[in-house]
Amino acid sequence: MNPIRIFIADDHAVLRAGLKSLLNAEPDFHVVGEASGENDCINNAAAANPDVILLDINMPGCNGLELIPQLREKLPRTRILILTMHDDPGYLRQALAAGCAGYVLKQAADTELRSAIRTVFSGGVFLHPTHTKILLEDSLNPASGKENDSDLSRLSERETDVLRLIALGYTNKEIARKLFISVKTVETYKARVMEKLNISSRAAMVRFALKHGMLSDEM
């Protein structure tokens, strides 16, 4: 089995070196590239074509979260894992809404980072239990939106499939390939889901999927 190809995007050279050493010590990991800023992150990541990108939020000249749409456009099959010092619910929500596959704190144990990489590579979403609790509380808080009144039974089987894959971070093109339908049809199902559940963002879809135990990559 080929090792998981990992790209590290962080502006601290010492941290990158430490992570590279830590990850390359694992038999199923291989660091294939790194970046310290916005421009080299996009270009170097595209050239390396990794399976997983470890992306810091604090990047010189930009917020790392702003890079997620560009990275997902250039590397639609690559999973993005936020690695940050910010234990901030706001950043967590933004990261998931942008399409990242997980959120790990830099102060987390080494074992948690390794587990996170393997989880997102296999198609899952990795969140610390504390962060899962935050999203669940969002979904149960009336102030977070009317999606709390929604019911999974309102959705057809295909709408449920589309919702789950969106929440897992797949692009419309990837969903179309997995479900053997057109991109336009995916967009139609997505619009129906949002209308039926009265939600208007990817973050709300993730919250709903978490609440209903849908974040599994098994069809």
Buried (B, 14 or more C-beta within 10 A) or exposed (E): EEBBBBBBBBBEEEBBEEBBEBBEEBEEBBBBBBBBBBEBBBEBBBEBBBBBBBBBBEBEEBEBBBBBEBBBEEBEEBBBBBBBEBBEBEBBBBBBBBBBBBBBBBEBEEEBBBBBBBBBBEBBBBBBEEBBEBBEEBBEEEEBBEBBEBEBEEBEEBBBBBBBBBBBBBBBEBBBBBBEBEBEBBBBBBEBBBEBBBBEBBBBBBBBBBBBEBBEBEE
